[in-house]
Amino acid sequence: MVNVQVTMHNHFKANFKASDMVRLEVNNFNFKTLSLLEKGDLITPFSVEEVKLVMWDYVSVKSSRQNGINFGFIKEFRAELKCDVM
């Protein structure tokens, strides 16, 4: 009988070993960096108006989850759901 541990080890050793492929480097790229103001904007809470604009961009009748709640429902009851959404 073959030892399961040895079989597993041999399988992974054969199939997941490092290859000698050439990988691209990013040393010579000039990536844009964020200013202090832009960095600060990343942690600024969303405004109610921003959330409303995003919600109105979504199709109302599509449901992204199995519970059947779609953006049409959220738009219709936005006043009641405002605190939960925010």
Summary of the structure (lengths in Angstrom):
residues: 86
radius of gyration: 25.4
end to end distance: 60.9
largest distance: 68.1
contacts: 120
relative contact order: 0.08
helix: 49%
strand: 2%
